[in-house]
Amino acid sequence: MKLDKASIETEIKNKIIEIADGLGCDATGLQSDDIIPATGFIDSAGLLELVAWYESFYDIKIETAEITIDNLGTLSAMADFLQKRKGLA
């Protein structure tokens, strides 16, 4: 698994596309700095699924206080957060 920013963003976007598809939405147009909850591509259950997947896929534990727009609100923020947690940034 690559942990460079572009690869992380691609993996996360692919998961969002998968979740959105299950809800009948097309999230392929999601951009790096789009605020994920504001796009309407996934609902609150989808957001929880995304966070659970993110923790599992990248083998990290996210504290409740860390679940913020600044840390997890965009593809870019999620990639930055992960790199910091893994000591890569």
N, C-alpha and C positions, 0 to 999 in steps of 0.2 A: 504494500500500500504506500502510495506516495503522499507525503505531507507538505508538498509545496502548495501555495495558496490557490493556484488555478485548479489543481487536481482535487483539493478539498471542496472548492466551490462546485466543481462538476459533479462530484459524488452527492453532495447535498442537494443540488438542483435535480439530479436524477431521482432522488428519493421523493422530493416534493412533487415532481411530475407524476410519479407512481401513485402517491397519496391523492393528488388532485384528480387523476384519471379515475380512481375509484369513486370519486364524488361527482363525476361527470364534467370536470373542468379541464381545460387545456392550459397547463402552466409552462409550456415550452418557451413562452416569451418572457419569463421571469429574468430580470436583470440583476446584476451583482449588488446594486445598491437599492433595489426595491424593498420596501418594508413588507416582509412576508405576511404578517397578520392583516395588513391593510390591502393586500392585493385581492383578497377574496378567493384565492385559488384553493385554500384549505380552511376548514372550520376549526373550532377550538379542539375537538377530538383529534383532528389531523395534526394540529400543532403539538399536542401531547405525544402523539405517535412519532412525530419528527424528533422531538427531544429525546424520547426513549431510544429511538434508533441511533441517534447521534451519540448518546452515551455508550451504547452497546458496541456500535461499529468502531468507534474510536477509542474504546476502553478508557473512558473517563467518568468521573462522578461529578455531576453538577449540583451544587447546593441551591436550595430554593432561592436564596438571595441573589444568585448569579443569573437567574432566568429573567433577563431584562432585554429591552430593545437594543441597548448598547452592546450587549454580548451576543445575542442570538436573533436579532431582528432582521438581519439581512444575510445574504450569502457571504458577503465580504466580512461582516462582523463575526459570523460563525467561524469562518476560516481563521481570522485573526485571533479569536478567543482560543481556538484549539491549538494554534501554534504557540501561543503564550503558555497554555497549560502543559504542553509537551516540551517547553523550554526551547522552542525553535525560533522565537522572536524576542 
